[in-house]
C-alpha cells in the first residue's frame, strides 16, 4: 500500500490539466507580442542637438537591454517621412513643433522634450531686430527636409510672399555655418538647443551677430507652436559676456513622435529616458518642465498620457524592464487561472476520492452476487464455483493500491470477503462430499 498512486493521480487530474492547458493556449492568443530588442530613431544631422540627445537616449535604453539605432536625416520634415515610410520605417523621431500635420494618420506624439530656439545669425555691423531687414540679403534657410527650412519660410513669407528665391540658399547645419563664416551668405537660420556644438561655435564667432526678435511676443501669439523666450546676457559665458545683451528669441518645442503601433511597454521606457535627459531643465525652463504633454501638433499617445498622469507603470518601478514586460504581457493568463483552475481544484478532491474508492467498491457488485441468501439450498458444485470466484476476487483485491487514508475501506472489503467465504464454506461443509 502506498501514500499516493501516480497513475491514479494522473488519471484523476489529467482532464483538469488538459482543460487548463487549452485555456492558457486560447488566452495566449490575446497576449501582446514581446517588445522588440532594437528600435530605430531618426535624429537629424550629426551636428544638431537631435543627434546629441539621441546618443544619450541610447545610453539610457541600453541599461534596460534595448538597443537604440540612430538614423541620420536632414531634419524634421524628413523624419516625418521616415516614420511613414512603408518599406523601412523608423520607430521614433525628433520633430520640430509646427512641422507635423495634426491629422497625420499612423503617428502619435509622446510629448514635447525641450524648447528649441530659432537662431538667426547674420554678418555686418548694423543691428538687425526684424526679419524685413534681411530680405535683401543672402539667407541660408536650412536644407531640404529640415524643420529649420519650414519655419524660416513660414516667417519670411509673412513679409514677402513673392521673395526672390535666388537669395534663399538651401543650406543647413554645418554647411550653412561654414557659408556664413566664409561670407558666402549674409544670414542663416538654425533651430537647435543652446548646447548644440554648432550653436556654441557660432556664438563665439567674432564676425557674427545673433538677432534679437523685437516682435517675439507677436510671433508667439500668431503661431501657437512658438514661444517667446529670452537668452540672458552672459548666460553662455560670463567671462566673455556671451551674449552681450539680453536676446529675445523664438522657440518651437522639440517633440518625440512615434508610429501608432509603437510597442506600449516601450513608451514608458522611452519617456523615462527622456525624463533623465531633459528633466533637469536648461537655460530657458526650470527642472521638471519637460518632457510634457503640451505644445503638441499630433494626438498624445494613450500610454504616454498614462505616464504623465501616473508615472511609470507599477511593475517597471520595481522590476527590471524585461521582467516587468513579461509579467505585464502574461497577466492576461490570470483569466484561465481564475476561471478554470479554481473551480477545477474544488472539483478535483471529490473526483479523486471517487477515483480511489472506485477501486474498492467495484468488487462489491461481484461480492453481492456470491453472497447467496440461502447457501444451504444450493448444490455442492455451485458452492464450489462460488468459492473459486471468491478466491479470484481476493487475489485481485490484494493487488489494489490505495492511499493510507483509504486503507480502512480496503480492509473493510477484505473483512466482507471473509464474511461471505465463511458463509459459503459453512454451507459447503454441511452438504458434505
C-alpha positions as a Markdown table, in Angstrom:
| # | Residue | x | y | z |
|---|---|---|---|---|
| 1 | Unk | 0.0 | 0.0 | 0.0 |
| 2 | Unk | 1.4 | 3.5 | -0.8 |
| 3 | Unk | 0.7 | 7.1 | 0.0 |
| 4 | Unk | -0.4 | 8.1 | -3.5 |
| 5 | Unk | -0.7 | 6.2 | -6.8 |
| 6 | Unk | 0.9 | 8.3 | -9.6 |
| 7 | Unk | -1.3 | 6.6 | -12.1 |
| 8 | Unk | -4.3 | 7.3 | -10.1 |
| 9 | Unk | -3.3 | 11.0 | -9.7 |
| 10 | Unk | -2.6 | 11.3 | -13.4 |
| 11 | Unk | -5.9 | 9.7 | -14.3 |
| 12 | Unk | -7.8 | 11.9 | -12.0 |
| 13 | Unk | -6.1 | 15.2 | -12.7 |
| 14 | Unk | -5.4 | 14.7 | -16.4 |
| 15 | Unk | -8.7 | 16.2 | -17.6 |
| 16 | Unk | -8.1 | 19.3 | -15.4 |
| 17 | Unk | -4.6 | 19.7 | -16.7 |
| 18 | Unk | -5.8 | 19.3 | -20.3 |
| 19 | Unk | -8.6 | 21.9 | -19.9 |
| 20 | Unk | -6.2 | 24.3 | -18.2 |
| 21 | Unk | -3.6 | 24.0 | -21.0 |
| 22 | Unk | -6.3 | 24.6 | -23.6 |
| 23 | Unk | -7.4 | 27.7 | -21.6 |
| 24 | Unk | -3.9 | 29.0 | -21.5 |
| 25 | Unk | -3.4 | 28.4 | -25.2 |
| 26 | Unk | -6.5 | 30.3 | -26.0 |
| 27 | Unk | -5.6 | 33.2 | -23.6 |
| 28 | Unk | -2.1 | 33.4 | -25.1 |
| 29 | Unk | -3.6 | 34.4 | -28.4 |
| 30 | Unk | -4.5 | 37.7 | -26.8 |
| 31 | Unk | -1.1 | 38.3 | -25.2 |
| 32 | Unk | 0.7 | 41.3 | -26.7 |
| 33 | Unk | 3.9 | 40.4 | -28.5 |
| 34 | Unk | 7.2 | 41.0 | -26.7 |
| 35 | Unk | 8.8 | 44.4 | -27.2 |
| 36 | Unk | 11.5 | 44.4 | -29.8 |
| 37 | Unk | 15.1 | 44.4 | -28.6 |
| 38 | Unk | 16.0 | 47.1 | -31.1 |
| 39 | Unk | 14.3 | 50.4 | -32.0 |
| 40 | Unk | 15.2 | 53.0 | -34.6 |
| 41 | Unk | 15.1 | 56.7 | -34.1 |
| 42 | Unk | 15.5 | 59.5 | -36.8 |
| 43 | Unk | 17.9 | 62.1 | -35.4 |
| 44 | Unk | 18.7 | 64.8 | -37.9 |
| 45 | Unk | 22.3 | 65.8 | -38.7 |
| 46 | Unk | 25.3 | 64.8 | -36.6 |
| 47 | Unk | 26.0 | 68.5 | -35.8 |
| 48 | Unk | 22.5 | 69.1 | -34.3 |
| 49 | Unk | 21.0 | 68.6 | -30.9 |
| 50 | Unk | 18.8 | 65.8 | -32.0 |
| 51 | Unk | 21.8 | 63.6 | -32.6 |
| 52 | Unk | 23.4 | 64.6 | -29.3 |
| 53 | Unk | 20.2 | 63.8 | -27.4 |
| 54 | Unk | 19.6 | 60.5 | -29.2 |
| 55 | Unk | 23.1 | 59.3 | -28.1 |
| 56 | Unk | 22.1 | 60.0 | -24.5 |
| 57 | Unk | 18.8 | 58.1 | -25.1 |
| 58 | Unk | 20.8 | 55.2 | -26.4 |
| 59 | Unk | 22.9 | 55.0 | -23.2 |
| 60 | Unk | 19.8 | 55.1 | -21.0 |
| 61 | Unk | 17.9 | 52.5 | -23.0 |
| 62 | Unk | 21.0 | 50.2 | -23.1 |
| 63 | Unk | 20.7 | 49.9 | -19.3 |
| 64 | Unk | 17.3 | 48.2 | -19.9 |
| 65 | Unk | 18.6 | 45.9 | -22.6 |
| 66 | Unk | 17.1 | 47.9 | -25.5 |
| 67 | Unk | 19.3 | 48.9 | -28.4 |
| 68 | Unk | 18.6 | 52.3 | -29.9 |
| 69 | Unk | 19.7 | 52.6 | -33.5 |
| 70 | Unk | 20.3 | 56.2 | -34.7 |
| 71 | Unk | 19.4 | 57.1 | -38.3 |
| 72 | Unk | 20.6 | 60.5 | -39.5 |
| 73 | Unk | 18.4 | 62.7 | -41.7 |
| 74 | Unk | 18.1 | 66.2 | -43.0 |
| 75 | Unk | 15.8 | 67.2 | -40.2 |
| 76 | Unk | 12.2 | 67.2 | -39.0 |
| 77 | Unk | 10.4 | 67.1 | -42.4 |
| 78 | Unk | 12.4 | 64.1 | -43.5 |
| 79 | Unk | 12.0 | 62.5 | -40.1 |
| 80 | Unk | 8.2 | 62.5 | -40.6 |
| 81 | Unk | 8.7 | 60.9 | -44.0 |
| 82 | Unk | 10.9 | 58.2 | -42.4 |
| 83 | Unk | 8.2 | 57.5 | -39.8 |
| 84 | Unk | 5.6 | 57.0 | -42.6 |
| 85 | Unk | 7.9 | 55.0 | -44.9 |
| 86 | Unk | 6.2 | 51.8 | -46.0 |
| 87 | Unk | 9.4 | 49.9 | -46.7 |
| 88 | Unk | 11.8 | 50.7 | -43.9 |
| 89 | Unk | 10.2 | 53.0 | -41.3 |
| 90 | Unk | 11.8 | 54.2 | -38.2 |
| 91 | Unk | 10.0 | 53.8 | -34.8 |
| 92 | Unk | 10.7 | 57.2 | -33.3 |
| 93 | Unk | 11.8 | 60.6 | -34.5 |
| 94 | Unk | 12.6 | 64.0 | -33.2 |
| 95 | Unk | 10.2 | 66.5 | -34.9 |
| 96 | Unk | 10.2 | 70.2 | -34.6 |
| 97 | Unk | 7.0 | 71.8 | -33.4 |
| 98 | Unk | 4.9 | 73.3 | -36.2 |
| 99 | Unk | 6.1 | 70.9 | -38.8 |
| 100 | Unk | 3.7 | 67.9 | -38.4 |
| 101 | Unk | 0.1 | 68.0 | -39.6 |
| 102 | Unk | -2.4 | 67.5 | -36.9 |
| 103 | Unk | -4.3 | 64.8 | -38.8 |
| 104 | Unk | -1.2 | 62.7 | -39.7 |
| 105 | Unk | -2.5 | 59.1 | -39.8 |
| 106 | Unk | -0.5 | 56.5 | -38.1 |
| 107 | Unk | 1.6 | 58.9 | -36.0 |
| 108 | Unk | 1.3 | 59.9 | -32.3 |
| 109 | Unk | 3.2 | 62.2 | -30.0 |
| 110 | Unk | 5.0 | 61.0 | -26.9 |
| 111 | Unk | 5.4 | 64.6 | -25.7 |
| 112 | Unk | 7.4 | 67.7 | -26.0 |
| 113 | Unk | 11.1 | 67.5 | -24.9 |
| 114 | Unk | 12.6 | 71.0 | -24.7 |
| 115 | Unk | 12.4 | 74.4 | -26.2 |
| 116 | Unk | 14.3 | 74.5 | -29.4 |
| 117 | Unk | 15.3 | 78.2 | -30.1 |
| 118 | Unk | 15.4 | 79.6 | -33.6 |
| 119 | Unk | 18.8 | 81.3 | -34.0 |
| 120 | Unk | 19.3 | 83.8 | -36.7 |
| 121 | Unk | 23.0 | 84.7 | -37.1 |
| 122 | Unk | 24.0 | 87.5 | -39.5 |
| 123 | Unk | 27.1 | 89.4 | -40.7 |
| 124 | Unk | 27.6 | 93.1 | -40.5 |
| 125 | Unk | 27.8 | 95.9 | -38.0 |
| 126 | Unk | 24.3 | 97.1 | -38.3 |
| 127 | Unk | 22.0 | 95.7 | -35.6 |
| 128 | Unk | 19.1 | 93.7 | -37.0 |
| 129 | Unk | 16.0 | 93.1 | -34.9 |
| 130 | Unk | 13.3 | 92.4 | -37.6 |
| 131 | Unk | 13.2 | 89.9 | -40.4 |
| 132 | Unk | 12.3 | 92.5 | -43.1 |
| 133 | Unk | 15.8 | 94.0 | -42.6 |
| 134 | Unk | 17.3 | 90.7 | -44.0 |
| 135 | Unk | 15.1 | 90.4 | -47.1 |
| 136 | Unk | 17.7 | 92.0 | -49.4 |
| 137 | Unk | 20.4 | 89.7 | -48.2 |
| 138 | Unk | 21.6 | 86.2 | -49.0 |
| 139 | Unk | 20.0 | 83.9 | -46.4 |
| 140 | Unk | 20.6 | 80.2 | -45.6 |
| 141 | Unk | 17.2 | 78.9 | -44.6 |
| 142 | Unk | 18.0 | 75.2 | -44.0 |
| 143 | Unk | 18.3 | 72.1 | -46.1 |
| 144 | Unk | 15.5 | 70.4 | -47.9 |
| 145 | Unk | 13.5 | 68.2 | -45.5 |
| 146 | Unk | 14.6 | 70.2 | -42.4 |
| 147 | Unk | 12.4 | 71.9 | -39.8 |
| 148 | Unk | 14.6 | 74.9 | -40.0 |
| 149 | Unk | 13.6 | 75.5 | -43.6 |
| 150 | Unk | 9.9 | 75.0 | -42.7 |
| 151 | Unk | 9.9 | 77.7 | -40.0 |
| 152 | Unk | 12.2 | 80.1 | -41.9 |
| 153 | Unk | 9.9 | 80.1 | -45.0 |
| 154 | Unk | 6.8 | 80.5 | -42.7 |
| 155 | Unk | 8.3 | 83.6 | -41.1 |
| 156 | Unk | 9.8 | 85.1 | -44.2 |
| 157 | Unk | 6.6 | 84.7 | -46.2 |
| 158 | Unk | 4.8 | 86.9 | -43.7 |
| 159 | Unk | 6.7 | 89.8 | -45.2 |
| 160 | Unk | 7.5 | 88.8 | -48.8 |
| 161 | Unk | 5.3 | 86.0 | -50.2 |
| 162 | Unk | 7.0 | 86.7 | -53.6 |
| 163 | Unk | 10.5 | 86.9 | -52.2 |
| 164 | Unk | 13.3 | 86.1 | -54.7 |
| 165 | Unk | 14.3 | 82.5 | -54.4 |
| 166 | Unk | 17.8 | 83.2 | -55.7 |
| 167 | Unk | 18.6 | 84.9 | -52.4 |
| 168 | Unk | 17.5 | 81.9 | -50.3 |
| 169 | Unk | 20.0 | 79.1 | -50.1 |
| 170 | Unk | 19.0 | 75.5 | -49.2 |
| 171 | Unk | 21.8 | 75.2 | -46.7 |
| 172 | Unk | 21.6 | 73.9 | -43.1 |
| 173 | Unk | 23.7 | 72.7 | -40.3 |
| 174 | Unk | 27.5 | 72.7 | -40.8 |
| 175 | Unk | 27.2 | 73.7 | -44.5 |
| 176 | Unk | 25.2 | 76.8 | -43.6 |
| 177 | Unk | 27.5 | 77.7 | -40.7 |
| 178 | Unk | 30.6 | 77.4 | -42.9 |
| 179 | Unk | 29.0 | 79.5 | -45.7 |
| 180 | Unk | 28.1 | 82.2 | -43.1 |
| 181 | Unk | 31.6 | 82.2 | -41.6 |
| 182 | Unk | 33.1 | 82.4 | -45.1 |
| 183 | Unk | 30.9 | 85.3 | -46.2 |
| 184 | Unk | 29.1 | 83.2 | -48.8 |
| 185 | Unk | 25.8 | 84.1 | -47.2 |
| 186 | Unk | 24.8 | 87.1 | -45.1 |
| 187 | Unk | 22.5 | 85.4 | -42.6 |
| 188 | Unk | 21.5 | 81.9 | -41.6 |
| 189 | Unk | 18.6 | 80.3 | -39.7 |
| 190 | Unk | 19.2 | 77.4 | -37.3 |
| 191 | Unk | 16.9 | 75.6 | -34.9 |
| 192 | Unk | 18.8 | 73.8 | -32.2 |
| 193 | Unk | 19.3 | 73.6 | -28.5 |
| 194 | Unk | 21.8 | 76.1 | -26.9 |
| 195 | Unk | 24.3 | 73.3 | -26.1 |
| 196 | Unk | 24.4 | 72.1 | -29.7 |
| 197 | Unk | 28.1 | 72.2 | -30.7 |
| 198 | Unk | 27.3 | 74.2 | -33.9 |
| 199 | Unk | 25.4 | 76.9 | -32.0 |
| 200 | Unk | 28.2 | 77.2 | -29.5 |
| 201 | Unk | 30.7 | 77.7 | -32.3 |
| 202 | Unk | 28.6 | 80.4 | -33.9 |
| 203 | Unk | 28.0 | 82.2 | -30.6 |
| 204 | Unk | 31.8 | 82.6 | -30.2 |
| 205 | Unk | 32.4 | 83.8 | -33.7 |
| 206 | Unk | 33.7 | 87.4 | -33.8 |
| 207 | Unk | 32.3 | 88.1 | -37.3 |
| 208 | Unk | 28.8 | 87.1 | -36.5 |
| 209 | Unk | 25.9 | 88.6 | -34.5 |
| 210 | Unk | 22.8 | 87.0 | -33.1 |
| 211 | Unk | 19.5 | 88.6 | -34.0 |
| 212 | Unk | 17.1 | 89.6 | -31.1 |
| 213 | Unk | 13.5 | 89.4 | -32.3 |
| 214 | Unk | 11.9 | 92.8 | -31.4 |
| 215 | Unk | 8.4 | 91.3 | -32.0 |
| 216 | Unk | 8.9 | 87.9 | -30.4 |
| 217 | Unk | 5.7 | 88.2 | -28.4 |
| 218 | Unk | 3.7 | 88.9 | -31.5 |
| 219 | Unk | 5.1 | 85.9 | -33.3 |
| 220 | Unk | 4.3 | 83.7 | -30.3 |
| 221 | Unk | 0.7 | 85.0 | -30.3 |
| 222 | Unk | 0.4 | 84.4 | -34.1 |
| 223 | Unk | 1.9 | 80.9 | -34.2 |
| 224 | Unk | 0.8 | 78.6 | -31.4 |
| 225 | Unk | 3.8 | 76.4 | -31.8 |
| 226 | Unk | 6.2 | 79.2 | -31.0 |
| 227 | Unk | 7.2 | 80.6 | -27.6 |
| 228 | Unk | 8.9 | 83.9 | -26.9 |
| 229 | Unk | 12.0 | 83.4 | -24.7 |
| 230 | Unk | 14.9 | 85.4 | -23.5 |
| 231 | Unk | 18.6 | 84.4 | -23.6 |
| 232 | Unk | 20.0 | 86.4 | -20.7 |
| 233 | Unk | 23.2 | 88.5 | -21.1 |
| 234 | Unk | 26.3 | 86.5 | -20.3 |
| 235 | Unk | 24.4 | 83.2 | -19.7 |
| 236 | Unk | 26.5 | 81.3 | -22.2 |
| 237 | Unk | 29.9 | 82.6 | -21.0 |
| 238 | Unk | 30.2 | 85.0 | -18.0 |
| 239 | Unk | 33.9 | 85.8 | -18.7 |
| 240 | Unk | 33.3 | 86.5 | -22.4 |
| 241 | Unk | 29.9 | 88.0 | -21.8 |
| 242 | Unk | 28.1 | 85.9 | -24.4 |
| 243 | Unk | 25.6 | 87.1 | -25.4 |
| 244 | Unk | 26.5 | 90.7 | -24.9 |
| 245 | Unk | 22.9 | 91.7 | -24.1 |
| 246 | Unk | 19.5 | 90.1 | -23.3 |
| 247 | Unk | 18.5 | 88.5 | -26.6 |
| 248 | Unk | 14.8 | 87.7 | -27.4 |
| 249 | Unk | 14.4 | 84.5 | -29.4 |
| 250 | Unk | 11.5 | 82.4 | -30.7 |
| 251 | Unk | 11.4 | 78.7 | -29.9 |
| 252 | Unk | 9.3 | 75.8 | -31.1 |
| 253 | Unk | 9.4 | 72.7 | -29.0 |
| 254 | Unk | 11.2 | 69.6 | -30.0 |
| 255 | Unk | 8.7 | 66.7 | -30.0 |
| 256 | Unk | 9.2 | 63.0 | -29.8 |
| 257 | Unk | 6.9 | 61.3 | -32.4 |
| 258 | Unk | 6.3 | 57.6 | -32.8 |
| 259 | Unk | 4.4 | 55.3 | -35.0 |
| 260 | Unk | 0.9 | 54.4 | -33.7 |
| 261 | Unk | 2.0 | 50.8 | -33.5 |
| 262 | Unk | 5.0 | 51.5 | -31.3 |
| 263 | Unk | 5.1 | 48.9 | -28.5 |
| 264 | Unk | 3.2 | 50.1 | -25.4 |
| 265 | Unk | 5.8 | 48.8 | -23.0 |
| 266 | Unk | 8.5 | 50.9 | -24.7 |
| 267 | Unk | 6.5 | 54.1 | -24.4 |
| 268 | Unk | 7.1 | 54.3 | -20.7 |
| 269 | Unk | 10.7 | 53.2 | -21.0 |
| 270 | Unk | 11.5 | 55.9 | -23.6 |
| 271 | Unk | 9.8 | 58.6 | -21.6 |
| 272 | Unk | 11.8 | 57.6 | -18.5 |
| 273 | Unk | 14.9 | 58.0 | -20.6 |
| 274 | Unk | 13.6 | 61.4 | -21.8 |
| 275 | Unk | 12.9 | 62.5 | -18.3 |
| 276 | Unk | 16.5 | 61.7 | -17.3 |
| 277 | Unk | 17.9 | 63.5 | -20.3 |
| 278 | Unk | 15.6 | 66.6 | -20.3 |
| 279 | Unk | 14.2 | 66.7 | -16.8 |
| 280 | Unk | 17.0 | 68.8 | -15.4 |
| 281 | Unk | 15.9 | 71.9 | -17.2 |
| 282 | Unk | 18.1 | 74.2 | -19.3 |
| 283 | Unk | 18.7 | 77.9 | -19.9 |
| 284 | Unk | 15.1 | 78.6 | -20.6 |
| 285 | Unk | 13.0 | 76.3 | -18.4 |
| 286 | Unk | 13.1 | 75.1 | -14.8 |
| 287 | Unk | 13.8 | 71.5 | -13.8 |
| 288 | Unk | 10.9 | 69.2 | -14.2 |
| 289 | Unk | 9.2 | 71.2 | -17.0 |
| 290 | Unk | 10.0 | 68.6 | -19.7 |
| 291 | Unk | 9.1 | 66.1 | -21.1 |
| 292 | Unk | 5.5 | 67.3 | -21.1 |
| 293 | Unk | 2.1 | 66.6 | -22.8 |
| 294 | Unk | 1.9 | 70.2 | -24.1 |
| 295 | Unk | 2.9 | 72.1 | -27.3 |
| 296 | Unk | 2.0 | 69.1 | -29.5 |
| 297 | Unk | 1.0 | 69.0 | -33.1 |
| 298 | Unk | -0.2 | 65.4 | -33.0 |
| 299 | Unk | -2.5 | 63.5 | -30.7 |
| 300 | Unk | -0.9 | 62.3 | -27.5 |
| 301 | Unk | -0.4 | 58.5 | -27.3 |
| 302 | Unk | -2.6 | 56.9 | -24.6 |
| 303 | Unk | 0.2 | 55.1 | -22.9 |
| 304 | Unk | 2.2 | 58.3 | -22.8 |
| 305 | Unk | -0.9 | 60.1 | -21.3 |
| 306 | Unk | -1.0 | 57.5 | -18.5 |
| 307 | Unk | 2.8 | 58.0 | -17.9 |
| 308 | Unk | 2.3 | 61.8 | -17.5 |
| 309 | Unk | -0.7 | 61.3 | -15.2 |
| 310 | Unk | 0.6 | 58.4 | -13.1 |
| 311 | Unk | 4.3 | 58.0 | -13.7 |
| 312 | Unk | 6.0 | 54.7 | -14.8 |
| 313 | Unk | 3.9 | 51.5 | -14.6 |
| 314 | Unk | 4.0 | 49.9 | -11.2 |
| 315 | Unk | 6.0 | 46.8 | -12.3 |
| 316 | Unk | 8.6 | 48.9 | -14.1 |
| 317 | Unk | 9.3 | 50.7 | -10.8 |
| 318 | Unk | 10.4 | 47.6 | -9.0 |
| 319 | Unk | 11.4 | 45.0 | -11.7 |
| 320 | Unk | 13.9 | 45.0 | -14.5 |
| 321 | Unk | 12.3 | 46.0 | -17.7 |
| 322 | Unk | 12.4 | 42.5 | -19.2 |
| 323 | Unk | 10.7 | 41.1 | -16.2 |
| 324 | Unk | 8.1 | 43.8 | -15.9 |
| 325 | Unk | 7.3 | 43.5 | -19.5 |
| 326 | Unk | 6.9 | 39.7 | -19.3 |
| 327 | Unk | 4.6 | 39.9 | -16.2 |
| 328 | Unk | 2.6 | 42.7 | -17.8 |
| 329 | Unk | 2.1 | 40.7 | -21.0 |
| 330 | Unk | 1.2 | 37.5 | -19.2 |
| 331 | Unk | -1.2 | 39.0 | -16.8 |
| 332 | Unk | -4.0 | 38.1 | -19.1 |
| 333 | Unk | -3.1 | 34.4 | -18.4 |
| 334 | Unk | -4.7 | 35.0 | -14.9 |
| 335 | Unk | -8.1 | 34.7 | -16.7 |
| 336 | Unk | -7.8 | 31.0 | -17.3 |
| 337 | Unk | -6.1 | 30.6 | -14.0 |
| 338 | Unk | -9.0 | 32.1 | -12.1 |
| 339 | Unk | -11.9 | 30.9 | -14.2 |
| 340 | Unk | -10.6 | 27.3 | -14.7 |
| 341 | Unk | -8.1 | 26.3 | -12.1 |
| 342 | Unk | -10.0 | 27.5 | -9.0 |
| 343 | Unk | -13.3 | 25.6 | -9.9 |
| 344 | Unk | -11.3 | 22.6 | -11.1 |
| 345 | Unk | -9.4 | 22.3 | -7.9 |
| 346 | Unk | -12.6 | 22.5 | -6.0 |
| 347 | Unk | -13.9 | 19.6 | -8.0 |
| 348 | Unk | -10.7 | 17.6 | -8.1 |
| 349 | Unk | -10.6 | 16.4 | -4.4 |
| 350 | Unk | -14.1 | 14.8 | -4.6 |
| 351 | Unk | -13.2 | 13.4 | -8.0 |
| 352 | Unk | -10.0 | 11.9 | -6.6 |
| 353 | Unk | -11.8 | 10.4 | -3.7 |
| 354 | Unk | -14.3 | 8.8 | -6.1 |
| 355 | Unk | -11.5 | 7.5 | -8.2 |
| 356 | Unk | -9.8 | 5.8 | -5.3 |
| 357 | Unk | -13.0 | 4.4 | -3.8 |
| 358 | Unk | -14.0 | 3.1 | -7.2 |
| 359 | Unk | -11.1 | 0.6 | -6.9 |
| 360 | Unk | -12.7 | -0.8 | -3.8 |
| 361 | Unk | -16.4 | -0.5 | -4.5 |
| 362 | Unk | -16.2 | -2.1 | -7.9 |
| 363 | Unk | -15.7 | -5.5 | -6.2 |
| 364 | Unk | -18.9 | -5.3 | -4.1 |
| 365 | Unk | -21.1 | -6.0 | -7.2 |
| 366 | Unk | -19.4 | -9.4 | -7.7 |
| 367 | Unk | -19.4 | -9.9 | -3.9 |
| 368 | Unk | -23.1 | -9.4 | -3.7 |
| 369 | Unk | -23.6 | -12.0 | -6.5 |
| 370 | Unk | -21.7 | -14.5 | -4.4 |
| 371 | Unk | -23.4 | -13.7 | -1.2 |
| 372 | Unk | -26.2 | -16.2 | -1.6 |
| 373 | Unk | -29.3 | -15.7 | 0.6 |
| 374 | Unk | -29.7 | -19.4 | 1.3 |
| 375 | Unk | -26.4 | -21.2 | 0.5 |
| 376 | Unk | -27.8 | -24.4 | 2.1 |
| 377 | Unk | -30.3 | -24.7 | -0.7 |
| 378 | Unk | -27.5 | -24.7 | -3.4 |
| 379 | Unk | -25.7 | -27.6 | -4.8 |
| 380 | Unk | -22.2 | -28.5 | -3.8 |
| 381 | Unk | -21.0 | -27.9 | -7.3 |
| 382 | Unk | -22.4 | -24.4 | -7.3 |
| 383 | Unk | -20.9 | -23.6 | -3.9 |
| 384 | Unk | -17.5 | -24.8 | -5.1 |
| 385 | Unk | -17.8 | -22.5 | -8.1 |
| 386 | Unk | -18.6 | -19.6 | -5.8 |
| 387 | Unk | -15.6 | -20.3 | -3.7 |
| 388 | Unk | -13.4 | -20.4 | -6.7 |
| 389 | Unk | -14.8 | -17.0 | -7.8 |
| 390 | Unk | -14.2 | -15.7 | -4.3 |
| 391 | Unk | -10.6 | -16.8 | -4.4 |
| 392 | Unk | -10.1 | -14.9 | -7.7 |
| 393 | Unk | -11.6 | -11.8 | -6.2 |
| 394 | Unk | -9.3 | -12.0 | -3.1 |
| 395 | Unk | -6.3 | -12.3 | -5.3 |
| 396 | Unk | -7.3 | -9.3 | -7.3 |
| 397 | Unk | -8.1 | -7.3 | -4.2 |
| 398 | Unk | -4.6 | -8.0 | -2.8 |
| 399 | Unk | -3.2 | -6.1 | -5.8 |
| 400 | Unk | -5.2 | -3.0 | -5.2 |
| 401 | Unk | -3.2 | 0.0 | -4.0 |
| 402 | Unk | -4.8 | 3.0 | -2.3 |
| 403 | Unk | -3.5 | 5.9 | -0.2 |
| 404 | Unk | -3.2 | 5.2 | 3.5 |
| 405 | Unk | -6.2 | 7.5 | 4.2 |
| 406 | Unk | -8.4 | 4.9 | 2.4 |
| 407 | Unk | -6.8 | 1.8 | 3.9 |
| 408 | Unk | -9.8 | 1.3 | 6.3 |
| 409 | Unk | -12.2 | 1.0 | 3.4 |
| 410 | Unk | -9.9 | -1.6 | 1.7 |
| 411 | Unk | -9.7 | -3.7 | 4.8 |
| 412 | Unk | -13.5 | -3.5 | 5.2 |
| 413 | Unk | -13.7 | -5.0 | 1.8 |
| 414 | Unk | -11.4 | -7.8 | 2.9 |
| 415 | Unk | -13.5 | -8.4 | 6.0 |
| 416 | Unk | -16.6 | -8.6 | 3.9 |
| 417 | Unk | -14.9 | -11.1 | 1.6 |
| 418 | Unk | -14.0 | -13.2 | 4.6 |
| 419 | Unk | -17.6 | -13.0 | 5.9 |
| 420 | Unk | -19.0 | -14.3 | 2.6 |
| 421 | Unk | -16.3 | -17.0 | 2.5 |
| 422 | Unk | -17.3 | -18.2 | 6.0 |
| 423 | Unk | -21.0 | -18.5 | 4.9 |
| 424 | Unk | -20.1 | -20.3 | 1.7 |
| 425 | Unk | -17.7 | -22.7 | 3.4 |
| 426 | Unk | -20.1 | -23.4 | 6.2 |
| 427 | Unk | -22.9 | -24.3 | 3.8 |
| 428 | Unk | -20.4 | -26.5 | 1.8 |
| 429 | Unk | -19.3 | -28.3 | 4.9 |
| 430 | Unk | -22.9 | -29.1 | 5.9 |
| 431 | Unk | -23.6 | -30.5 | 2.4 |
| 432 | Unk | -20.6 | -32.9 | 2.8 |
| 433 | Unk | -18.8 | -34.6 | -0.1 |
